[in-house]
């Protein structure tokens, strides 16, 4: 049997990990995860670690939930995979019915793909092609938001706005209009952050208003993450911002594309973040929590209006020529259906409020630390932004790698605290208990307060 030491050497020799500078592991080893259960990951020595980031935001009901495992096993004995171009199967049909029932009125057509990037890519391509089909051929541009993130495929990258991602791949992407992030802590429009002020007048939407007034008839759609810019820094912004933005784009007949890959399925306290606003988009992009982290799957849900623009005789060339090998995969469909059953039978959403209160109130203790510039959160997500100077909000120099220091110290305390630069966040599984939240907060405070800078 190959030892852990040998496996780690093979890892060093053959693997290339995502979002990882591999030189970091020239002498140090990555965490070797051997198994998982509930909210814990275990290494080969049996040490346990809280999975505080839900294994990149997809674990909902804890690792190895028995109902979801059983559903996948049952499906394995029936049908493991079939192409979805001209065939169908029960799981994909039933899942589509469930998703349409869960999402706002007007969203009625489900297109499956593989991951969050492709869910957004599908929406972009559908929107672009839609305007061609209905004769508004000038609408070829898209609007995105600074610090937004929608995936790593070329189209999704073109509409991403994370500063650190800029660089060698820029030449591959297409141009888009970019509007400011509703980054309340670093708002350029007021001396005090609007999130802390009663007088926020949403000046950050001014550039969008002007853009739509000038170029509205040339714009196909706008894409954004509702209420939480996740990879951009766990930036929580006001409900009023999203409501007003939706009104603006509706007035100018621009498609509203909501990327709920990270925020969907209970993360903000509602099934979908859009439910905090009452708006209904033209496209809703889902993945990650769709299968509760068991099997890759994504869905792009759109309207009959969009669907009907493609519905035509084949000779007219309106087919949506886009697809993925594992589109509508039966095993993934079974996992997604089982996850939705867990929501219903375990009354997951009903049980979140006490957990949310514990998390959000417990985060306030971090405000006393001299290098904590901002504490923010929504639902089961919370973050602290670490800064060199609280008064000026000056960031630490990137070479100091404060977030990386905290990650390594967190492992010693049994925590997976993977940072976003110098932003330390919790993206907790919905199955975590109140006692576990308090334990996670206590350990996290020990790590951050003990930092020597």
N, C-alpha and C positions, 0 to 999 in steps of 0.2 A: 504494500500500500504506500502511495506517494505521501511523503511527509509535508507538513505545512511549509517548512523551510524550502523544500524542493519546489513546491508549487509556486511560492513567491518568487523564486529565482526564474521559473518558467514564465511567470507573469512579467517579470522585468525584461526577459529576453524577447517575448513575442507580442505582448499586448500594448495597445495605445488607448488610454482612457480619455473619455470626453471631458472637455473643460478642465483639463489637468496639464500642468507643466510637468512632464515626466521626469525632468531632472530633479524635482523635489524628492523623488523616490530612488535616487541614485544610491543613497546610503540608508535611507529610512524606508520602511515597508508601509504600503497602504493597509488599511484595516481589512483583515481577512474575515469575512462574514461566513459563518458555517451554517447557521440556521436562524429561524425567526419564529416568534410566537407572540401574538397580541401586539403590544406597542414596543416590543423588545427585539433587538438583534443580538445574536450571540457569536462570539469568536470561537476559534478552535479550542481554546482553553476553558470555554464555558462562561467567560466573563460576559455580562449583559450590558447593553447600551440602549438607552431610550432612543427610539427612532423619531426624534423631534421634528424632522422635516418630511415625515411620511414617505420616505424613499423617493424624493423628488416629487412630492405633492400628489401622489396617486393612491397611497394606502388610505382607505376610508375606515374600514371596520376592523382594522388590525390585521396582522399577518396570519395567514392560514385559517381564515374563518371557515368553520366546518360546512356551513350551508353552501358557500361558493365552491369549495373543493368538491363537494358531493355533486353539484350541478355539472361541473366540468367532467368528472368521472362518468356520470351518466351519459353525457353527450359523446364522450369518447367511444362508447359502445354502439353509438347510433350513426354518427357522421362527424368526421374530424375536419374535413375541408372540402369545399367545392367552389369552382370559380363562380363569380356572381354576375357575369356579363349577360347571360341568357338563361340562368337558372335561379332558383330561390329556395328557401327552406324555412321551416317553422320559426326557428329562433330569431332570425333577422326580421321576419314579419312581425312577430309579437313584440320585439324590442322597439321597432319603429312605432308601433301603435302606442306603446307606453310612453315613449319620448314625446310624441305629439300631444298626448294627454297631459304630460307634466309641464310642457312649455306654453308660452302665451298664445292666445287666440291669434290666428293668422299664420303661425308656423305649422306647416302641414306636410312637408315633403322631406324625407330623410335620405341623405347620401352618405354612405359609409366609406371610411378610409382607415388609415393605420395609426396615426399619431396626431398630436396637436399641430405640428407644422403643416401636415397635409390637409387637416381640417380647414385651416386658414387659407391654404393655397387653393383649395376647392372653391371657397367663397369668393376669393379674388377673381378667379377665372370665370366663375358663373356670372358674377356681376359684370365683368368686362364684356363677356359674350352677350349677355342679356341686352345691353344697350345697343349692340350692333343689330340684334334681331328685331328690335322695335323701331329701328331707324334713327336713333339718336347717336349717330356715329362719332360725334365730337367728344362724347364722354369716355375718355380714355385714361384719366388721371385718378390717383387715389390720394387720400389724406391719412397721415398717421401722426402719432404723438411722440414727442421726445420721451425717451426712457420706456417706450413701449417695447414689448417683445412678443413675437408671434411665431417663432420657430426658426429653423436653420435651413430650410429649402430656399432657393434663390428668390422666389416671389415673396415669401414671408420675411426674409432678410431685408428685402428692399423696403419693407414697411416697418422695420424695427428701428428703434432709436436709442439704443444703449451705447453711451460713448465709448466704452472699452471694446465694443465689437467692431468699431470703425477701423479700417486699415486695409490689409492686403486683398480683401475680397470685394472692395467697393466697386471695382471696374466691372464686376459681373452683375451688379444689381441695376434695376431701373430707377429713375428719378421719381420722387413723390413729393407732395407738399407736406411740410412738417410744421405742426403747431406746438406751442409750449406744453410741457407737462404740468398738470395740476399738482405740483410738488409743493405742498403747503409749507413745509419746513424751510424750503429755500425759495419762497415766493419772491420774485423780483419787483412786484408791484406795490408792496406795503412794507413798512418798517417792521411790523409784527406779522408773524405767519397767520394767514387767514383762519387756519384751523383753531388758533387760540383767540381769534377775534370775533366779535359779534357783527362786524361790519364788512365782511367779505362781499365784494360786488362782482366777483368772478371776472376780473379784468383779463385773466388768462384765456378767456374765450373770445376776447376782442380780435386777435389775429384770425380766428376761424370765421367770425362774422364778416370781416373784411374780405377774406379769401372767397367765401361763398358769394358775397355780393359782386365781386369782380370776375370770378372764374366758375361760378356754380354750375353753369351749363356745360362745362368741360370735365366735370368731376363725376366719376362713376360711383365711388363709395368712400367711406371713412371706416377705419378699423381701430378698435380700442378694447382694452380690458376694463370691464365695468367695476368701478369702485376700488380696485386694487391693481396697481401696476406691480406685478410680482417680481419678475427677474430684474426689473429696473430699480429695485430697492425696497420692495414691500411698501410702496407709496400708497397710502390710503387717502382718497380724496372725497369731497362732499357729494352727497346724493344730488344736490341741486345742480352741480356741474354737469352730471350725466343727463339729468332731466332737461336742462336748458340746451345742451348739445343736441339731444334727440329732436327737440323742437326746431332747431336751426336747420339740421340736415333734412328733416321732413319737409319744411317749407321750401327748400331748394330741390326737392325730389332726388336727393343723393342717398344711395343705399347706406344703411346703418349695419355694420358688421360687428357683432359683439363676440369677442374671443373669451369664452368662459372655460377654456382648457384648464386653467388653474383655479378659478373661482367657483366652478360648478360643483354640484352635488354636496351641498351643505357647508362648504368652507366658510361662508360669511354669515351663517345662521339660518339662511333660507336655502331651498333646494338650488336656486340660481340667484346670483347677485342682482340680476335685473329685476327681481321681485321686490327689491327695496324701492324701486322707482315706478313700477307699473307700466313701463314702456315695452313695446314689442318690436324687435329689430327685423330687418329684412333677412339677415343671416345670423345663425347662432352656431358657434363652433365649440365642440365638446371633445374631450379625450380624457387622459389621466384617470380621474375618478370614475369614468364611465364603467370600467370593469373592476373598480376597487383595487386596481394595481395588479391584477392577476395576469392578464393577457393584453397585449397591445390592441387598441381599437380606437377609432374616432368617428365622429358623426358631424356632418354639416346639415343643419335644418333650415329650410327656407320656405318661401310662400308659394301659393298656387300661381300668383302672378309671375314669379320667376320661372317656375316649372312650365307654365303654359307657353312661355316665350320659346321654349325648346321643343315643345310638343307639336310635331309636324310630320308631313311625309318625308321619308328618308331623302328623296331627291333634292329637297330644299336645303340640305346641309346644316340642319340645326341640332344635330346630335351633340351631346356633351362628350367629347372625346377625351375622357380622363378616367383612370381607374387604377386599382392597386391589386396585386395578386391576392392579398388576404382580405380584400373588401368583404364585409359581412361574414367573416369567418364564424362557423358554427360554435366553436369552443368559446370564442370571445363573446358571442351573442349570449351563450348560456351563462357565462360569468356575469355579464351586465344585467341580465334578467334576475339572476340570483341576488346581486347587489341591491337592486331595486326592491326585491322581496324583503331583504334585511331592513331596508329603510322602513317598510310598511310594518313588518311583524315585530320588529324591536323598537318601533316608534322613535327612531334615531333623532329626527328633528325636534320632537317634543322634549327630548332629554338634553338638548344642547344648552339651554339658557343658563343653567347653573354652572356648567363648564365654562361658558363664555364669560360669565360674571367673574368666576374665579381667576381665569386667565387675564382678563383685561384689568381688573382691579389689582391683581398681584403684580402686574408690570409696573405699577406706579412707584414701587420701591426703588426701581432703577434710576429714577429721576434725580436722586441725591448724588449719584456718582459724578465726579468732576469731568469725566470724558464722555458722558452720555449727553449728546446734544438734543436728541428727540426720542420720544417713546410713542409708538403709534400701533394701531391694530384694528382689526375688524373680525368679528366672529371668532373662529378658531385659529386666527393668524395674529401674531404680534411681533414687533421688531423694535430694536434700539439702534440708533445711528450714533456711532462713536466718532468723536471729533477731537482735534488737538486743542481747540479753543472754543469753549461754549459761547462766549460773548460774540465772537465774530463768525462762528460756525465754520471755522477753518478746518478742512479735512486733514487727516494725517497724510504725510507723503506716502505714495503707493509702495515705495520700496521698504517701508517699515513693516508692512503686511500684518497689521494688528489683527485683522479677522482670522488670518491663518494661525497666529499665535493662540487665539481663543479656541479655534478648532482643536488644536493639539492638546490644550489644557482641558477642554471639554471631554475628550476621550478618557482622561485620567479620572474624571468624575462620572463616567458612565453615560455620557451624552454625545449624540451626533449633532454638532452645531456647525453645519456647513455654512460659511458666511457668503454674503454678496459684497465683496470688497470689505469695508469696515462696518457693514450692516449685519447685525446678528439677529436672526429671526427664529421664531417657532411656528411651524406649520403642522399642527398636531393632528394625528388620526382622530376621527370623530369618536372612536371607541375608548379613548383615554378616559380615566376616571378623575373625579375631583381630587382625590388624594394623590394620584399620580401627577396631576398638573401642579399641585403645591410642591411636590418633591422636585419636579423638573425646574420650577421657578427658583426653589431654594438652591439647587445645585448650580443653576445658571448664574445666580447672583454671586455665589462663591467664586465662580470662574472669572466673571467680569470685574468684580470688585477687587479680586486678588491680582489683577493685571499690573505688572510693573512696567511703566512707560518712561 
